[in-house]
Amino acid sequence: VVIVVVVVALIVVVLTGVVVVVVKVVVVVVVEEVVVVLVAVVVVLLVIVVLVKSLADFTAFWRHQGLFST
């Protein structure tokens, strides 16, 4: 009886450990993916903002020069 209890306890401990490890790995992978995606989105947004601002400054400059009739 004692041996069975010990074996069952060991199995439970091992399964719990495996589940914990799997959950940790999944969380880490998901978090990393999310972080990578967020960084990519922020970078793209920054690039778009910079490009739009540059374009606006550029057109304003040329408009100031009187080359654009609009």
DSSP file (Angstrom, degrees, kcal/mol; ACC not computed):
  #  RESIDUE AA STRUCTURE BP1 BP2  ACC     N-H-->O    O-->H-N    N-H-->O    O-->H-N    TCO  KAPPA ALPHA  PHI   PSI    X-CA   Y-CA   Z-CA
    1    1 A V     >        0   0    0      0, 0.0     4,-2.3     0, 0.0     5,-0.2   0.000 360.0 360.0 360.0 -44.7    0.0    0.0    0.0
    2    2 A V  H  >  +     0   0    0      1,-0.2     4,-2.7     2,-0.2     5,-0.2   0.913 360.0  52.0 -60.6 -43.7    2.8    2.4    0.9
    3    3 A I  H  > S+     0   0    0      1,-0.2     4,-2.9     2,-0.2    -1,-0.2   0.920 109.1  50.0 -60.6 -44.7    4.6    1.7   -2.4
    4    4 A V  H  > S+     0   0    0      1,-0.2     4,-3.0     2,-0.2     5,-0.2   0.930 111.4  48.7 -59.5 -46.4    1.4    2.4   -4.4
    5    5 A V  H  X S+     0   0    0     -4,-2.3     4,-2.8     1,-0.2    -1,-0.2   0.928 112.5  48.3 -59.6 -45.7    0.9    5.7   -2.5
    6    6 A V  H  X S+     0   0    0     -4,-2.7     4,-2.7     2,-0.2    -2,-0.2   0.924 112.9  47.9 -61.2 -45.8    4.6    6.7   -3.1
    7    7 A V  H  X S+     0   0    0     -4,-2.9     4,-2.8     2,-0.2    -2,-0.2   0.935 113.3  47.3 -61.5 -46.7    4.3    5.8   -6.8
    8    8 A V  H  X S+     0   0    0     -4,-3.0     4,-2.8     1,-0.2    -2,-0.2   0.923 112.3  50.2 -60.2 -44.3    1.1    7.7   -7.3
    9    9 A A  H  X S+     0   0    0     -4,-2.8     4,-2.7    -5,-0.2    -2,-0.2   0.921 111.1  48.9 -60.1 -44.7    2.6   10.7   -5.4
   10   10 A L  H  X S+     0   0    0     -4,-2.7     4,-3.0     2,-0.2     5,-0.2   0.926 111.3  49.4 -60.5 -45.9    5.7   10.6   -7.7
   11   11 A I  H  X S+     0   0    0     -4,-2.8     4,-3.1     1,-0.2     5,-0.2   0.935 111.9  48.6 -59.9 -46.3    3.5   10.4  -10.8
   12   12 A V  H  X S+     0   0    0     -4,-2.8     4,-2.9     2,-0.2    -2,-0.2   0.928 112.9  47.9 -59.2 -46.1    1.4   13.4   -9.6
   13   13 A V  H  X S+     0   0    0     -4,-2.7     4,-2.7     2,-0.2    -2,-0.2   0.933 114.0  46.4 -61.2 -46.3    4.6   15.4   -8.8
   14   14 A V  H  X S+     0   0    0     -4,-3.0     4,-2.8     2,-0.2    -2,-0.2   0.935 113.9  47.6 -62.7 -46.8    6.1   14.6  -12.2
   15   15 A L  H  X S+     0   0    0     -4,-3.1     4,-3.0    -5,-0.2    -1,-0.2   0.919 112.4  49.8 -60.4 -43.6    2.9   15.4  -14.0
   16   16 A T  H  X S+     0   0    0     -4,-2.9     4,-2.9    -5,-0.2    -1,-0.2   0.927 111.6  48.9 -59.9 -45.1    2.6   18.7  -12.1
   17   17 A G  H  X S+     0   0    0     -4,-2.7     4,-2.7     2,-0.2    -2,-0.2   0.924 112.0  48.3 -59.8 -45.3    6.2   19.5  -12.9
   18   18 A V  H  X S+     0   0    0     -4,-2.8     4,-2.9     2,-0.2    -2,-0.2   0.935 112.5  48.5 -60.6 -47.3    5.6   18.8  -16.6
   19   19 A V  H  X S+     0   0    0     -4,-3.0     4,-3.0     1,-0.2     5,-0.2   0.929 112.1  49.3 -59.1 -46.3    2.4   20.9  -16.7
   20   20 A V  H  X S+     0   0    0     -4,-2.9     4,-2.8     1,-0.2    -1,-0.2   0.927 112.6  47.5 -59.1 -45.8    4.2   23.8  -14.9
   21   21 A V  H  X S+     0   0    0     -4,-2.7     4,-2.9     2,-0.2    -2,-0.2   0.933 112.9  48.4 -61.7 -46.4    7.1   23.6  -17.4
   22   22 A V  H  X S+     0   0    0     -4,-2.9     4,-3.0     1,-0.2     5,-0.2   0.936 112.6  48.4 -59.5 -47.3    4.8   23.4  -20.4
   23   23 A V  H  X S+     0   0    0     -4,-3.0     4,-3.0    -5,-0.2    -1,-0.2   0.927 112.1  49.6 -59.2 -45.2    2.8   26.4  -19.1
   24   24 A K  H  X S+     0   0    0     -4,-2.8     4,-2.9    -5,-0.2    -2,-0.2   0.935 112.2  47.4 -59.2 -47.0    5.9   28.4  -18.5
   25   25 A V  H  X S+     0   0    0     -4,-2.9     4,-3.0     2,-0.2     5,-0.2   0.939 113.3  48.1 -60.6 -47.5    7.3   27.6  -22.0
   26   26 A V  H  X S+     0   0    0     -4,-3.0     4,-3.1     1,-0.2     5,-0.2   0.931 113.1  48.2 -58.7 -46.7    3.9   28.6  -23.6
   27   27 A V  H  X S+     0   0    0     -4,-3.0     4,-3.2    -5,-0.2     5,-0.2   0.935 113.1  47.6 -60.2 -46.8    3.7   31.8  -21.6
   28   28 A V  H  X S+     0   0    0     -4,-2.9     4,-2.9    -5,-0.2    -2,-0.2   0.937 114.5  45.9 -60.8 -47.1    7.3   32.7  -22.4
   29   29 A V  H  X S+     0   0    0     -4,-3.0     4,-2.8     2,-0.2    -2,-0.2   0.940 115.5  46.0 -61.8 -47.4    6.8   32.0  -26.1
   30   30 A V  H  X S+     0   0    0     -4,-3.1     4,-3.0    -5,-0.2    -2,-0.2   0.934 113.9  48.6 -61.4 -46.4    3.5   33.8  -26.3
   31   31 A V  H  X S+     0   0    0     -4,-3.2     4,-3.0    -5,-0.2    -1,-0.2   0.924 112.4  48.8 -60.2 -44.6    4.9   36.8  -24.3
   32   32 A E  H  X S+     0   0    0     -4,-2.9     4,-3.0    -5,-0.2    -1,-0.2   0.930 112.0  48.8 -61.4 -44.3    7.9   37.0  -26.6
   33   33 A E  H  X S+     0   0    0     -4,-2.8     4,-2.9     2,-0.2     5,-0.2   0.942 112.9  47.6 -58.5 -47.6    5.7   36.8  -29.7
   34   34 A V  H  X S+     0   0    0     -4,-3.0     4,-3.0     1,-0.2    -2,-0.2   0.924 112.8  48.6 -60.3 -45.2    3.5   39.6  -28.3
   35   35 A V  H  X S+     0   0    0     -4,-3.0     4,-2.9     2,-0.2     5,-0.2   0.932 112.3  48.6 -61.0 -45.8    6.5   41.7  -27.5
   36   36 A V  H  X S+     0   0    0     -4,-3.0     4,-2.7     1,-0.2    -2,-0.2   0.934 113.6  46.9 -59.7 -46.7    8.0   41.2  -30.9
   37   37 A V  H  X S+     0   0    0     -4,-2.9     4,-2.9     2,-0.2    -2,-0.2   0.925 112.9  49.4 -61.3 -45.2    4.7   42.1  -32.6
   38   38 A L  H  X S+     0   0    0     -4,-3.0     4,-2.8    -5,-0.2    -2,-0.2   0.932 111.9  48.0 -60.6 -46.3    4.3   45.1  -30.4
   39   39 A V  H  X S+     0   0    0     -4,-2.9     4,-2.8     1,-0.2    -1,-0.2   0.925 112.3  49.7 -59.7 -45.0    7.8   46.3  -31.1
   40   40 A A  H  X S+     0   0    0     -4,-2.7     4,-2.8    -5,-0.2    -2,-0.2   0.930 111.7  48.2 -60.0 -45.8    7.2   45.8  -34.9
   41   41 A V  H  X S+     0   0    0     -4,-2.9     4,-2.8     1,-0.2    -2,-0.2   0.928 112.5  48.6 -60.9 -45.8    3.9   47.7  -34.7
   42   42 A V  H  X S+     0   0    0     -4,-2.8     4,-2.7     2,-0.2    -1,-0.2   0.923 112.5  48.4 -61.1 -44.4    5.6   50.6  -32.8
   43   43 A V  H  X S+     0   0    0     -4,-2.8     4,-2.8     2,-0.2    -2,-0.2   0.938 112.5  48.1 -61.7 -47.0    8.5   50.7  -35.3
   44   44 A V  H  X S+     0   0    0     -4,-2.8     4,-2.8     1,-0.2    -2,-0.2   0.928 112.5  49.1 -59.4 -45.5    6.1   50.7  -38.3
   45   45 A L  H  X S+     0   0    0     -4,-2.8     4,-2.9     1,-0.2    -1,-0.2   0.921 111.4  49.4 -60.0 -44.7    4.0   53.4  -36.7
   46   46 A L  H  X S+     0   0    0     -4,-2.7     4,-2.9     2,-0.2    -1,-0.2   0.926 111.4  49.0 -60.8 -44.8    7.1   55.5  -36.0
   47   47 A V  H  X S+     0   0    0     -4,-2.8     4,-2.9     2,-0.2    -2,-0.2   0.928 112.3  48.5 -60.5 -45.3    8.3   55.1  -39.6
   48   48 A I  H  X S+     0   0    0     -4,-2.8     4,-3.1     2,-0.2     5,-0.2   0.934 112.3  48.7 -60.5 -46.2    4.9   56.1  -41.0
   49   49 A V  H  X S+     0   0    0     -4,-2.9     4,-2.8     1,-0.2    -2,-0.2   0.932 113.4  46.9 -59.4 -46.5    4.8   59.1  -38.7
   50   50 A V  H  X S+     0   0    0     -4,-2.9     4,-2.9     2,-0.2    -1,-0.2   0.923 113.8  48.1 -61.8 -44.4    8.3   60.2  -39.7
   51   51 A L  H  X S+     0   0    0     -4,-2.9     4,-3.0     2,-0.2    -2,-0.2   0.936 113.1  47.2 -62.0 -47.2    7.5   59.6  -43.4
   52   52 A V  H  X S+     0   0    0     -4,-3.1     4,-2.9     2,-0.2    -2,-0.2   0.920 113.9  48.0 -60.9 -44.1    4.2   61.6  -43.2
   53   53 A K  H  X S+     0   0    0     -4,-2.8     4,-3.0    -5,-0.2     5,-0.2   0.928 112.8  48.2 -63.3 -44.3    5.9   64.4  -41.3
   54   54 A S  H  X S+     0   0    0     -4,-2.9     4,-3.0     1,-0.2    -2,-0.2   0.930 113.1  48.3 -60.0 -45.5    8.8   64.5  -43.8
   55   55 A L  H  X S+     0   0    0     -4,-3.0     4,-3.0     2,-0.2     5,-0.3   0.913 112.3  48.7 -61.3 -43.6    6.3   64.5  -46.7
   56   56 A A  H  X S+     0   0    0     -4,-2.9     4,-2.7     2,-0.2    -2,-0.2   0.934 113.7  45.9 -63.3 -46.1    4.3   67.3  -45.1
   57   57 A D  H  X S+     0   0    0     -4,-3.0     4,-2.7     2,-0.2    -2,-0.2   0.916 113.7  50.8 -61.0 -42.8    7.4   69.4  -44.5
   58   58 A F  H  X S+     0   0    0     -4,-3.0     4,-2.6    -5,-0.2     5,-0.2   0.946 113.6  42.6 -60.6 -51.3    8.6   68.7  -48.0
   59   59 A T  H  X S+     0   0    0     -4,-3.0     4,-2.8     1,-0.2     5,-0.2   0.892 114.3  51.7 -65.1 -39.0    5.3   69.7  -49.6
   60   60 A A  H  X S+     0   0    0     -4,-2.7     4,-2.5    -5,-0.3    -1,-0.2   0.914 110.2  50.0 -63.0 -41.0    5.0   72.7  -47.3
   61   61 A F  H  X S+     0   0    0     -4,-2.7     4,-1.7     2,-0.2    -2,-0.2   0.946 114.3  42.9 -61.3 -49.1    8.6   73.7  -48.3
   62   62 A W  H  X>S+     0   0    0     -4,-2.6     5,-2.1     2,-0.2     6,-0.6   0.873 113.0  52.7 -67.9 -35.1    7.8   73.4  -52.0
   63   63 A R  H ><5S+     0   0    0     -4,-2.8     3,-1.2     1,-0.2    -1,-0.2   0.911 107.6  52.5 -63.1 -40.8    4.4   75.2  -51.6
   64   64 A H  H 3<5S+     0   0    0     -4,-2.5    -1,-0.2     1,-0.3    -2,-0.2   0.859 104.8  55.5 -61.9 -35.1    6.3   77.9  -49.8
   65   65 A Q  H 3<5S-     0   0    0     -4,-1.7    -1,-0.3    -5,-0.1    -2,-0.2   0.609 115.7-120.0 -73.0 -11.2    8.6   78.1  -52.9
   66   66 A G  T <<5S+     0   0    0     -3,-1.2    -3,-0.2    -4,-0.5    -2,-0.1   0.686  80.3 121.2  82.1  17.1    5.5   78.6  -55.0
   67   67 A L      < +     0   0    0     -5,-2.1     2,-0.5     1,-0.1    -4,-0.2   0.740  64.5  64.1 -85.6 -23.0    6.0   75.5  -57.1
   68   68 A F        -     0   0    0     -6,-0.6    -2,-0.1    -9,-0.1    -1,-0.1  -0.879  64.6-163.7-100.3 128.7    2.7   74.0  -56.1
   69   69 A S              0   0    0     -2,-0.5    -1,-0.1     1,-0.2    -2,-0.0   0.714 360.0 360.0 -79.8 -19.3   -0.4   76.0  -57.2
   70   70 A T              0   0    0      0, 0.0    -1,-0.2     0, 0.0    -7,-0.1   0.513 360.0 360.0 -72.7 360.0   -2.6   74.1  -54.7
